[in-house]
């Protein structure tokens, strides 16, 4: 099953740089504005490697990837990046407030090397499909720099929390590395090189199956690099660096796990009529209105609406709706026959609110096909509920659908069953910082 190994990671020398000025969010979460801010923060900010600037006169010899490689080599040579003296694993915690709530949580896992496995080996499982463009970018960066700067986020199943218990004492000590990111998340890192501790974690993980929570594109990039290396050397060296990827492992039963929903904004529908739409979906959904006529009533209606939505309204599955003038809950009818309505959808998939939204409400109620969704002709996405609602008020959306988050165990069940969730079903929060630990994909893991 799962095989993990300690490694000698590279980390920033905190005597020479302020760690909170040099780390970044994952590459796919970095906006142009964030990119500029990172560049301005420090000449040693990881942005120059993680997501450098594309210049007008770039060519095959001089481009964002060659510049990243030179920068990485320079920082290692200048000892801005120091390699740990002994192989180890890294206990990693993130303390944060859940967005939109006053709930404080701590998510704790550990960073180690995980053996890269083909999906059909049924050790590592995905929960979403990938796109070709991000993989093309990441493989070019990896080919040039030979560095994994970002974390793959893997879930394992440990209901007894034996692995978490093993590093519980470590995570209560003062962290050698601690910083707060731009979202107010406090990140703490404890390197651990004790062979007995590492052996205990390896033994506990040996029987686990792994589900990718975040980093599908980077995992498949690591797979591609592994296969290229095997072809180049004409053999499989089980301890070669390219046979592994740097991963952060978190228990799927961790109390610190948070998945945020991604809301759907509907646009560009010709002749949209809310009353007709509501009639079309009446075979499957009851509806409840929370109207308002002024700001005070709006606040009260929204508070009641959100409470009912989060409580699944009388124990039934509920999808929130805003079309201006009122909030609505579309509540699945008790007598709704989902097996008949969605005959080609698995039981696990029918248990997802996002599937009900796409297959019943969007397709059958609004006539938005799966192809139109994939092309983003009629559907846009927004994580923040307030911004999703404001899009209707600002005329940017005709109607907005608001979702409760997918449960972690739903992700695990569907992934381990060999299926995937619809795109943008999960948003694990917070993200794992890039540059906290860096893995050099060269040579052997024993070096």
C-alpha positions in Angstrom: 0.0 0.0 0.0 1.2 3.5 0.8 5.0 3.9 1.1 6.5 7.0 2.7 10.1 8.0 3.1 12.0 10.7 5.0 14.0 13.2 3.0 16.5 16.0 3.3 14.4 19.0 2.4 15.6 22.4 1.4 14.3 25.3 3.5 14.9 29.0 3.6 17.7 30.2 5.9 15.6 32.2 8.4 18.8 34.0 9.5 19.0 35.7 6.1 15.4 36.0 5.0 12.0 36.7 6.8 10.1 33.5 6.0 6.8 35.3 5.8 8.2 37.4 3.0 9.3 34.6 0.8 6.6 31.9 0.7 3.6 31.9 -1.6 0.2 30.3 -2.0 0.0 27.4 -4.5 0.7 28.4 -8.1 -2.9 28.0 -9.3 -4.2 30.4 -6.6 -1.8 33.2 -7.4 -3.5 36.1 -9.2 -1.6 38.7 -11.2 -2.0 41.1 -8.2 -0.6 38.5 -5.8 2.3 37.8 -8.2 3.3 41.5 -8.1 3.0 41.7 -4.4 5.2 38.6 -3.9 7.8 40.1 -6.2 7.8 43.3 -4.2 8.0 41.5 -0.9 11.6 40.1 -1.2 14.2 39.4 -3.9 14.2 35.9 -2.6 10.4 35.3 -2.8 9.6 31.9 -4.2 7.4 33.5 -6.8 10.4 33.7 -9.1 10.5 29.9 -9.2 6.9 29.0 -8.5 5.2 31.3 -11.0 7.6 33.7 -12.7 6.7 36.4 -15.1 6.4 35.7 -18.8 8.3 38.3 -20.8 7.5 39.5 -24.3 10.8 38.4 -25.9 10.8 34.9 -24.3 12.2 32.1 -26.5 13.2 28.5 -26.1 16.6 29.5 -24.7 15.4 32.2 -22.4 12.0 31.9 -20.7 10.1 31.6 -17.4 11.4 28.1 -16.9 15.1 28.8 -17.6 15.0 31.8 -15.3 13.4 29.7 -12.5 16.1 27.1 -12.9 18.9 29.7 -12.7 17.3 31.3 -9.7 17.0 28.0 -7.8 20.6 27.1 -8.5 21.7 30.6 -7.4 19.8 30.5 -4.1 21.2 27.0 -3.3 24.7 28.1 -4.2 24.4 31.2 -2.0 22.8 29.1 0.8 19.6 31.1 0.8 18.1 27.6 0.6 19.7 25.2 3.0 19.4 21.5 2.8 18.6 19.7 6.1 21.6 17.7 7.4 19.6 14.6 8.2 16.6 12.9 6.4 13.3 13.5 8.2 9.6 14.1 8.0 8.0 17.5 8.9 5.0 17.9 11.2 2.9 20.7 9.7 0.0 22.5 11.3 -2.3 25.3 10.1 -4.4 27.3 12.6 -7.2 29.3 11.0 -10.6 30.8 11.1 -13.2 29.2 8.9 -14.1 31.8 6.3 -17.5 33.4 7.0 -17.6 31.9 10.5 -16.0 32.5 13.9 -14.8 28.9 14.2 -11.1 28.4 14.8 -9.6 25.1 13.8 -6.1 23.5 13.6 -5.3 21.1 10.8 -2.2 19.0 11.5 -0.5 16.6 9.2 3.0 15.7 8.2 5.2 16.2 5.1 7.2 13.2 3.7 8.0 11.6 0.4 5.2 9.3 -1.0 5.9 6.7 -3.6 4.2 7.7 -6.9 1.7 5.1 -8.0 -0.3 4.7 -11.1 -4.0 5.1 -10.4 -4.7 1.5 -11.5 -2.5 0.3 -8.7 -5.3 1.4 -6.4 -3.0 3.0 -3.8 -3.5 6.7 -4.8 -6.9 7.8 -5.8 -8.1 11.0 -7.4 -11.3 12.8 -6.8 -11.4 15.1 -9.8 -10.2 15.1 -13.4 -7.3 17.3 -14.6 -6.8 19.7 -17.4 -3.9 19.6 -19.9 -2.7 23.2 -19.7 -1.7 23.3 -16.0 0.1 20.0 -16.4 2.1 21.3 -19.4 3.2 24.3 -17.3 4.2 22.3 -14.3 6.1 19.6 -16.2 8.2 22.2 -17.9 9.0 23.9 -14.6 9.9 20.5 -13.0 12.1 19.5 -16.0 14.1 22.7 -15.7 14.4 23.2 -11.9 14.2 19.6 -10.7 12.4 21.0 -7.6 9.1 20.3 -6.1 8.2 23.6 -4.3 4.5 22.9 -3.7 2.8 20.4 -1.5 0.6 17.6 -2.7 -2.3 17.2 -0.2 -3.1 13.6 0.4 -5.8 12.2 2.7 -5.6 8.8 4.5 -8.1 7.0 6.7 -7.3 6.6 10.3 -10.5 6.8 12.5 -8.5 5.8 15.6 -6.1 8.7 15.0 -3.1 6.6 15.8 -0.8 8.6 13.5 -2.0 12.0 14.8 -1.4 10.8 18.3 2.2 9.9 17.4 3.0 13.5 16.6 0.6 15.2 19.0 3.4 16.0 21.5 5.6 17.5 18.8 2.9 19.8 17.6 2.5 21.3 21.1 6.1 22.4 21.3 7.3 25.7 20.0 7.7 25.5 16.3 11.1 26.3 14.8 9.3 27.7 11.7 6.2 29.8 12.2 4.5 32.5 10.1 1.2 34.0 9.3 0.1 34.2 5.6 -2.0 36.9 3.9 -5.2 35.1 4.9 -4.4 35.1 8.6 -3.5 31.4 8.7 -0.7 30.6 11.1 1.6 27.9 9.6 4.0 25.9 11.9 6.6 23.4 10.9 8.6 20.9 13.1 11.3 18.9 11.4 11.7 15.4 12.9 14.7 13.2 12.1 14.3 10.6 15.0 14.5 7.2 13.2 12.2 5.5 15.7 9.5 8.1 15.2 9.9 7.9 11.4 9.7 4.1 11.5 6.5 4.3 13.6 4.8 6.6 11.0 6.0 4.4 8.1 4.5 1.3 9.8 1.2 3.0 10.5 1.0 4.4 6.9 2.0 1.1 5.2 -1.6 -0.2 5.0 -3.2 3.0 3.9 -4.8 4.0 0.7 -4.5 7.7 -0.3 -6.9 10.2 -1.8 -5.7 13.4 -3.4 -7.4 16.3 -1.8 -5.4 19.0 -3.6 -2.7 18.9 -6.3 -4.1 16.5 -8.9 -2.2 18.4 -11.7 1.1 18.2 -9.8 0.6 14.6 -9.0 0.1 13.7 -12.6 3.1 15.9 -13.5 5.2 13.8 -11.0 3.9 10.7 -12.7 5.0 12.0 -16.1 8.4 12.9 -14.9 8.8 9.5 -13.3 7.9 7.8 -16.6 10.3 10.0 -18.5 13.1 9.2 -16.1 12.4 5.5 -16.3 12.5 5.6 -20.1 15.7 7.7 -20.1 17.7 5.3 -17.8 16.0 2.2 -19.2 15.3 0.7 -15.7 13.2 1.2 -12.6 15.3 2.2 -9.6 12.9 1.9 -6.6 14.9 4.4 -4.5 15.4 7.0 -7.3 14.2 10.5 -6.3 11.9 10.6 -9.3 9.9 7.6 -7.9 8.6 9.8 -5.1 6.8 13.1 -4.7 6.7 15.5 -1.7 3.3 15.1 0.0 1.4 16.5 3.0 -0.6 13.7 4.6 -3.7 14.5 6.7 -6.1 12.1 8.4 -9.6 12.2 6.7 -11.0 12.1 10.3 -9.0 15.2 11.4 -11.2 17.7 13.2 -9.2 20.4 11.5 -10.4 19.6 8.0 -12.5 22.2 6.2 -14.1 22.0 2.7 -15.6 25.2 1.4 -18.4 25.1 -1.2 -18.1 26.8 -4.6 -21.3 28.6 -5.5 -22.7 28.8 -9.1 -23.5 32.0 -10.9 -25.9 31.7 -13.9 -25.4 34.0 -16.8 -26.5 34.7 -20.4 -29.7 32.6 -20.3 -32.1 33.9 -23.0 -35.7 34.6 -21.8 -35.0 33.5 -18.3 -38.2 33.4 -16.2 -37.9 32.5 -12.5 -41.5 31.3 -12.2 -41.2 28.9 -15.2 -37.9 27.6 -13.9 -39.4 26.9 -10.5 -42.3 25.0 -12.2 -39.8 22.9 -14.2 -38.1 21.5 -11.1 -41.2 21.1 -9.0 -41.2 17.3 -9.5 -38.1 17.1 -7.3 -38.0 20.2 -5.1 -40.2 22.0 -2.7 -39.4 25.6 -2.2 -39.4 28.1 0.6 -39.1 31.9 0.2 -37.4 34.4 2.5 -38.6 37.7 1.0 -37.5 41.2 2.0 -38.3 44.8 1.0 -35.6 46.8 2.8 -32.2 46.4 4.2 -33.3 45.5 7.7 -35.7 42.8 6.4 -33.0 41.6 4.1 -30.6 41.0 6.9 -33.2 39.1 9.0 -34.3 37.1 6.0 -30.7 36.2 5.1 -30.0 35.1 8.6 -33.0 32.8 8.7 -32.3 31.5 5.2 -28.7 30.7 6.0 -29.6 28.9 9.3 -32.1 26.8 7.5 -29.8 26.0 4.6 -26.9 25.0 6.9 -29.3 22.8 9.0 -30.5 21.1 5.8 -34.1 22.4 6.5 -35.9 19.7 8.5 -33.3 17.1 7.7 -33.7 17.3 3.9 -31.1 18.3 1.4 -31.3 22.0 0.5 -29.8 24.2 -2.2 -29.9 28.0 -1.7 -31.1 30.3 -4.4 -31.0 34.1 -4.9 -32.6 35.9 -7.7 -33.1 39.3 -6.3 -35.9 40.4 -3.9 -35.9 37.1 -1.9 -33.8 34.2 -0.9 -35.1 30.7 -1.5 -34.4 27.2 -0.4 -35.0 24.4 -2.9 -35.5 21.4 -0.7 -35.5 17.9 -2.1 -38.9 16.3 -1.9 -39.2 13.3 0.4 -40.9 11.4 -2.3 -38.3 12.3 -5.0 -37.1 9.2 -6.8 -33.5 10.0 -7.6 -32.8 6.5 -9.0 -35.5 7.2 -11.6 -34.4 10.8 -12.2 -30.7 10.0 -12.4 -30.5 6.5 -13.7 -26.9 6.6 -14.8 -25.6 8.2 -11.6 -24.2 6.1 -8.7 -25.7 6.2 -5.3 -22.7 8.0 -3.9 -22.9 10.6 -6.6 -26.6 11.1 -6.0 -25.7 11.9 -2.4 -23.9 15.1 -3.6 -25.8 18.4 -3.6 -23.7 19.6 -6.5 -24.9 16.6 -8.6 -28.5 17.5 -7.8 -27.7 21.1 -8.8 -26.1 20.2 -12.1 -28.2 17.2 -13.2 -31.6 18.3 -12.0 -31.7 22.1 -11.6 -29.2 23.2 -14.3 -29.9 20.5 -16.9 -33.6 19.8 -16.4 -34.7 23.1 -15.0 -32.6 25.6 -17.0 -31.6 23.6 -20.0 -27.8 24.1 -19.4 -26.0 21.1 -20.7 -22.9 19.5 -19.3 -21.0 20.7 -22.3 -22.2 24.3 -21.7 -21.1 24.0 -18.1 -17.6 22.7 -19.1 -17.3 25.6 -21.6 -18.4 28.0 -18.9 -20.9 29.6 -21.3 -23.6 30.0 -18.6 -22.0 29.1 -15.3 -19.4 31.1 -13.4 -18.0 30.2 -10.0 -17.5 32.1 -6.7 -16.3 30.8 -3.3 -17.5 33.7 -1.2 -21.3 33.6 -0.6 -21.6 37.4 -0.2 -19.9 38.0 -3.5 -22.1 35.3 -5.2 -25.2 37.1 -3.9 -23.9 40.5 -4.9 -23.4 39.3 -8.5 -27.2 39.2 -8.9 -27.6 42.6 -7.4 -25.0 44.0 -9.7 -26.5 42.5 -12.8 -23.6 40.1 -13.3 -25.7 37.0 -12.7 -29.4 36.2 -13.4 -29.6 33.8 -10.5 -27.1 32.4 -8.0 -27.1 28.9 -6.5 -25.6 28.5 -3.1 -24.3 25.2 -1.8 -23.4 23.6 1.4 -19.9 22.0 1.4 -19.2 18.4 0.4 -18.4 16.2 3.4 -14.9 14.8 3.6 -16.2 11.2 3.9 -18.2 11.7 0.7 -15.0 12.6 -1.1 -13.3 9.6 0.3 -16.2 7.2 -0.6 -16.4 8.4 -4.1 -12.7 8.5 -4.8 -12.0 5.1 -3.2 -14.9 3.7 -5.3 -13.0 4.7 -8.4 -15.2 7.7 -9.3 -14.7 11.4 -9.4 -16.7 14.4 -8.3 -17.9 17.2 -10.6 -15.4 20.0 -11.3 -15.2 22.6 -8.5 -17.0 20.5 -6.0 -14.3 20.8 -3.3 -12.2 23.6 -2.0 -10.0 22.4 0.9 -9.2 25.3 3.1 -6.6 26.6 3.9 -4.1 25.9 1.1 -0.7 24.4 1.8 2.1 27.0 1.4 4.6 26.6 -1.3 8.3 26.8 -0.3 7.8 25.7 3.3 9.9 22.7 2.4 11.4 22.0 -1.1 12.2 18.6 -2.5 15.0 18.2 -5.1 14.1 15.5 -7.6 17.6 14.3 -8.4 19.7 11.3 -7.5 18.4 8.9 -4.8 16.2 9.3 -1.8 19.0 7.8 0.3 21.4 10.6 -0.4 
